[in-house]
Amino acid sequence: MFDIKFASVSKRYFVDHGAVLRPSGSRLSWRGWRRPPAENWALRDATFEVQSGEALGIVGHNGAGKSTVLKLLSSITAPTLGEISIRGRLAALVEVSSGFHPELTGRENIFLNGSMLGMSRAEIARKVESIIEFAGVRDYIDVPVKRYSSGMYVRLGFSIAAHLEPDILLLDEVLAVGDIAFQAKCLECIGSFRDSGHTIVFVSHDLAAVERLCDRALLLHHGQIVMDASPSRVIEHYQNLTFGEPEPALPGADIEDKAMVCTGITFESEVPSEPIRTGYPMRTRLAFRAPRTLSNVVFNVYVYWPSGYLCTHLTTALTDPNLEVQAGSGELEFYCPVLEIQPGLYRVDFSIECNGQYIDRRQRCASLRVDPGRAVLGDFYMDNTWRIRSTFSAAM
């Protein structure tokens, strides 16, 4: 049985450009002409269901329509076309700590904000100690929240919302609050909510969290659902959509203006005709041209997660910081006997340094696609062996 159903739902907004100056004799006048409002379809013909107890992730670029879906579900706005069906009590963590009064203490805001979210006073009183403990602000709970840091502010807001008991929970980028320890608490809380059989709709740019928490995912692109599948397949397609076409910067580089220039980056498996796979060897080749001989050269290749976080770094600096490169064309090869990163599409940057100064540096100049190989859980594959060092006989 479904808890949420979208049937051909569309949402249209009108963008008013306002009055436009027009010539009127020797002066400019605001009167007489306005641009007609432009149509903007934030969501077009969206159809999907969320089953009872299912965790659905929604991913996509900024402006794809993710927040529009949550606003429609929260009844903040109404659909222009189509029909939305919801079964059960729904709570939304869209803007944690919204509704706090800066002059009231943390404790007073727990009762105020909890009431706004639909909890009774008796329910709040029963949970107030647990809310304070979860937020980790006990020493400041009777201080006006205007004196809280931004992290304390949103931690208290999330803690209140986390103590709701809805049938359906809507989450929008709530894991961006607090420090790393509090984010781990949030993930554990959401995971427990999911494991207890509640329905979750989770919107986030944190693709790892979507894959960890969700049973299924939607990919939105320019207001339309372009894919509805398992989180891993949707994330892979989203990465291809985002990073599938690297910047074509390498071929057109002007060597006259540089002491050395990179002319290409390629990645190959041990068998060139085979794809690159997790847990197997990989070769990275960086082609270059140098108009003159250079000393103290360092080559770097940077591999980034789709989120932009640096995943790993290949460099010549560790083994030969005084590398000399002869004039002419050449190719540098990095060899990785075991590729430890998990399957996915990664962004690649590179740099060439000489005497500590960059002489060529490009961002998003290539993509690295890694296919499934030796399957493991987690972010990395770690090659290992094992043995039993001793055995113990059972007591007779």
C-alpha positions in Angstrom: 0.0 0.0 0.0 1.3 3.5 -0.9 1.7 6.3 1.6 2.5 9.0 -1.1 1.2 9.1 -4.7 1.9 11.7 -7.3 -0.3 11.4 -10.4 0.9 13.6 -13.3 1.7 16.5 -11.0 3.0 19.8 -12.4 3.8 23.1 -10.8 4.0 26.4 -12.6 5.3 29.7 -11.4 5.2 33.1 -13.1 8.3 35.3 -13.1 7.4 39.0 -13.3 10.2 41.0 -14.9 8.6 44.3 -13.8 8.5 47.6 -15.7 11.0 48.3 -18.4 12.4 51.7 -19.4 11.3 53.0 -22.8 12.2 56.1 -24.7 9.8 59.0 -24.3 11.1 62.1 -26.1 14.4 63.1 -24.6 13.6 61.2 -21.3 13.2 57.6 -20.2 9.8 56.7 -18.9 8.6 53.8 -16.7 5.1 54.1 -18.1 3.4 52.4 -21.0 5.1 49.0 -21.2 5.7 46.0 -19.0 7.2 42.6 -20.0 4.6 39.9 -19.7 5.2 37.4 -16.9 7.3 34.4 -18.0 6.2 30.8 -17.3 8.5 28.7 -15.2 7.5 25.0 -14.8 9.3 23.9 -11.6 7.8 20.4 -12.0 6.4 18.7 -15.1 4.2 15.6 -15.2 5.7 13.9 -12.1 4.3 10.5 -11.4 5.5 8.2 -8.7 4.5 6.3 -5.5 6.2 5.8 -2.2 5.2 2.5 -0.5 4.5 2.3 3.2 7.8 1.8 5.0 9.9 2.7 2.0 12.8 5.3 2.0 12.8 7.3 -1.2 15.8 9.5 -2.1 15.5 12.4 -4.5 18.6 13.8 -6.2 19.3 16.3 -8.9 21.1 19.6 -9.6 20.1 22.9 -8.0 16.7 24.0 -9.5 15.8 20.5 -10.7 12.6 20.5 -8.7 13.5 18.6 -5.5 12.4 21.3 -3.1 9.2 21.8 -5.1 8.3 18.2 -4.5 8.7 18.7 -0.7 6.8 21.9 -0.7 3.9 20.2 -2.5 4.0 17.3 0.0 4.1 19.7 2.9 1.1 21.7 1.5 3.2 24.9 1.4 2.1 25.2 -2.2 -0.5 23.5 -4.4 0.0 21.7 -7.7 -1.0 23.5 -10.9 -2.0 20.2 -12.5 -2.3 16.6 -11.2 -3.2 15.0 -7.9 -1.3 14.2 -4.7 -2.5 11.5 -2.3 -1.0 11.2 1.2 -1.9 8.6 3.8 -0.9 9.1 7.4 0.6 11.9 9.6 3.4 13.8 7.8 6.2 15.9 9.2 8.7 17.9 7.3 12.3 18.8 8.3 12.8 21.3 5.5 14.2 24.3 7.5 15.3 23.1 10.9 15.0 25.8 13.6 12.6 27.9 11.6 10.1 29.5 14.0 12.6 30.0 16.8 12.2 33.3 18.8 15.6 34.8 19.4 14.6 36.4 22.8 13.3 33.1 24.2 15.6 30.5 25.8 16.3 27.1 24.3 13.9 25.4 26.6 11.1 27.9 25.8 11.8 27.5 22.1 11.4 23.7 22.4 7.8 24.2 23.6 7.2 26.9 21.0 8.7 25.0 18.0 7.3 21.7 19.1 3.8 23.1 19.2 4.3 24.6 15.7 5.3 21.1 14.5 2.2 19.5 15.9 3.2 18.1 19.2 1.0 18.6 22.3 2.4 20.3 25.4 2.2 17.0 27.3 4.1 15.3 24.6 6.8 18.0 24.6 7.1 17.9 28.4 7.6 14.1 28.2 10.4 14.4 25.6 12.1 17.7 26.6 15.0 16.0 28.5 15.6 13.7 25.5 15.6 16.6 23.1 18.1 18.5 25.2 20.4 15.5 25.5 20.3 14.8 21.8 21.1 18.4 20.9 24.0 18.5 23.3 23.2 22.1 24.5 22.3 21.3 28.1 24.7 24.0 29.5 23.0 26.7 27.5 19.4 25.5 27.4 18.1 28.4 29.6 20.1 31.0 27.6 18.3 33.0 24.9 18.9 31.4 21.6 20.1 34.7 20.1 23.4 33.9 22.0 23.7 30.5 20.4 26.2 29.7 17.7 24.8 28.8 14.3 25.7 25.1 15.0 23.9 25.1 18.4 20.9 26.8 16.8 20.3 24.2 14.1 21.2 21.2 16.4 18.4 22.2 18.7 16.0 22.6 15.8 16.9 19.2 14.4 16.6 17.6 17.8 13.1 18.9 18.2 12.0 17.7 14.8 13.7 14.3 15.3 11.4 13.7 18.3 8.2 13.9 16.2 6.4 10.6 15.7 4.9 10.9 12.2 4.1 8.2 9.7 5.9 10.0 6.9 9.1 12.1 7.4 10.3 14.6 4.7 14.0 15.5 5.0 15.7 18.3 3.0 19.5 18.6 3.4 19.2 18.1 7.2 22.6 16.4 7.4 24.3 19.7 6.7 23.8 20.7 10.4 26.3 20.6 13.2 29.7 19.0 13.4 30.8 15.5 12.2 29.8 13.9 15.5 26.3 15.4 15.4 25.9 14.4 11.7 26.6 10.8 12.7 23.8 11.2 15.3 21.5 12.4 12.7 22.2 9.5 10.3 21.7 7.0 13.2 18.4 8.7 14.1 17.1 8.6 10.5 18.3 5.0 10.1 16.4 4.0 13.2 13.2 5.8 12.0 13.5 3.9 8.7 14.2 0.5 10.4 11.0 1.0 12.5 9.0 0.8 9.3 8.2 4.5 8.8 8.2 6.2 5.3 10.9 8.6 4.4 11.4 11.0 1.5 15.0 12.3 1.6 16.3 15.1 -0.6 20.1 15.6 -0.4 23.2 16.4 -2.4 25.1 13.9 -0.2 25.0 11.0 -2.6 26.6 8.6 -0.1 23.9 9.3 2.4 21.2 8.7 -0.2 22.7 5.3 -1.1 23.1 4.4 2.5 19.6 5.4 3.8 17.3 4.9 0.8 15.7 1.8 -0.8 14.9 3.7 -4.1 15.8 7.0 -5.7 14.4 9.5 -8.2 16.6 11.7 -10.4 15.1 15.0 -11.3 16.4 17.1 -14.2 14.8 20.4 -15.2 11.6 19.6 -13.4 11.1 16.1 -14.8 11.7 12.6 -13.5 14.4 11.1 -15.7 15.1 8.0 -13.7 13.4 5.9 -11.0 15.6 3.0 -9.9 17.9 1.7 -7.1 20.0 4.4 -5.4 23.3 3.1 -7.0 21.9 3.1 -10.5 20.4 6.6 -10.1 23.6 8.0 -8.6 25.7 6.6 -11.4 23.3 8.1 -14.0 23.4 11.4 -12.2 27.2 11.4 -12.2 27.2 10.6 -15.9 24.8 13.5 -16.5 26.9 15.9 -14.4 30.5 14.9 -15.2 30.2 12.8 -18.4 31.6 15.6 -20.6 34.9 17.0 -19.2 36.1 20.4 -20.2 37.9 20.2 -23.6 40.9 22.2 -22.3 43.8 20.0 -23.2 44.0 19.9 -27.0 44.0 23.6 -27.4 46.8 24.5 -25.0 49.3 27.1 -26.2 52.8 25.7 -25.6 54.4 29.0 -26.4 53.2 30.6 -23.2 54.2 27.7 -20.9 57.4 26.0 -19.9 55.6 22.7 -20.2 52.1 21.7 -21.2 50.0 18.6 -20.6 48.4 17.3 -23.9 46.3 14.5 -22.5 45.3 12.1 -19.7 44.3 8.5 -20.2 43.4 5.7 -17.9 43.8 2.0 -18.7 43.3 -1.4 -17.0 46.0 -4.1 -17.1 44.2 -5.4 -20.3 43.6 -2.2 -22.4 40.4 -3.6 -23.9 38.9 -4.3 -20.5 37.2 -1.6 -18.3 38.9 -0.3 -15.2 37.6 -2.2 -12.1 37.8 -1.9 -8.3 40.5 -4.1 -6.9 42.5 -4.5 -10.1 45.5 -2.7 -11.6 45.2 0.7 -13.4 47.6 2.8 -15.4 47.3 6.6 -15.6 49.2 8.2 -18.5 49.9 11.9 -18.7 51.2 13.1 -22.0 53.2 16.4 -22.2 55.4 18.7 -24.3 58.3 20.8 -23.1 60.0 23.4 -25.3 63.2 23.1 -23.2 64.7 20.9 -20.5 63.4 21.4 -17.0 64.6 20.3 -13.6 62.7 19.8 -10.3 59.5 18.9 -12.0 56.5 17.4 -10.2 53.5 15.8 -11.9 50.2 15.5 -10.0 46.9 13.9 -10.8 43.9 14.5 -8.4 40.9 12.3 -8.3 37.7 13.8 -6.7 34.5 12.3 -5.5 31.4 13.7 -7.4 30.7 15.9 -4.4 34.1 17.7 -5.0 36.0 16.1 -2.1 39.5 14.9 -2.9 39.5 11.1 -3.0 43.2 10.4 -3.9 46.3 12.0 -5.3 49.0 10.5 -7.6 52.3 12.4 -7.5 56.0 12.0 -8.5 57.0 14.2 -5.5 57.3 11.3 -3.1 59.8 9.2 -5.1 61.6 11.8 -7.2 61.2 15.4 -6.1 64.1 16.5 -8.4 62.8 14.9 -11.6 64.4 16.2 -14.8 62.3 16.3 -18.0 64.1 16.6 -21.4 62.8 19.0 -24.2 60.3 17.5 -26.5 57.2 15.3 -26.2 56.9 12.5 -23.6 54.5 10.5 -21.4 54.5 9.9 -17.7 52.8 6.7 -16.4 51.5 6.1 -12.9 50.9 2.5 -12.1 48.5 1.4 -9.3 48.7 -2.4 -8.7 45.4 -2.4 -6.8 42.7 0.3 -7.5 41.1 0.8 -4.1 38.3 3.2 -5.0 34.8 1.9 -5.4 32.8 1.9 -8.7 31.6 5.3 -9.9 32.5 8.3 -12.1 35.2 10.5 -10.7 36.4 14.0 -11.7 40.1 14.4 -12.5 42.4 17.5 -12.2 46.1 17.7 -12.8 49.0 20.0 -12.3 52.7 20.3 -13.3 55.0 22.1 -11.0 58.6 23.3 -11.4 60.6 24.6 -8.5 57.4 24.8 -6.4 55.5 26.9 -9.0 52.6 25.7 -11.2 53.5 25.8 -14.9 50.3 24.0 -16.1 47.2 23.3 -14.1 43.7 22.3 -15.2 40.5 21.5 -13.3 37.9 18.9 -14.4 40.0 18.0 -17.4 39.1 14.3 -17.5 36.8 11.7 -16.0 37.7 8.4 -14.5 35.0 5.6 -14.7 35.5 2.7 -12.4 33.3 -0.4 -12.9 32.5 -3.1 -10.3 35.3 -5.5 -9.7 36.1 -7.2 -6.4 33.0 -6.4 -4.4 33.3 -5.0 -0.9 31.2 -2.7 1.3 32.2 0.9 2.2 34.0 3.6 0.2 37.3 1.7 -0.4 38.5 -1.7 -1.5 41.4 -2.9 0.7 43.4 -5.8 -0.6 44.1 -8.3 2.2 45.1 -11.8 3.2 44.1 -13.7 6.3 45.2 -16.8 8.4 44.2 -18.4 11.7 47.2 -17.9 13.9 46.2 -20.4 16.6 43.5 -22.9 17.5 42.0 -23.7 20.8 40.8 -27.2 21.8 37.4 -27.3 23.6 37.6 -28.3 27.3 36.9 -32.0 27.8 
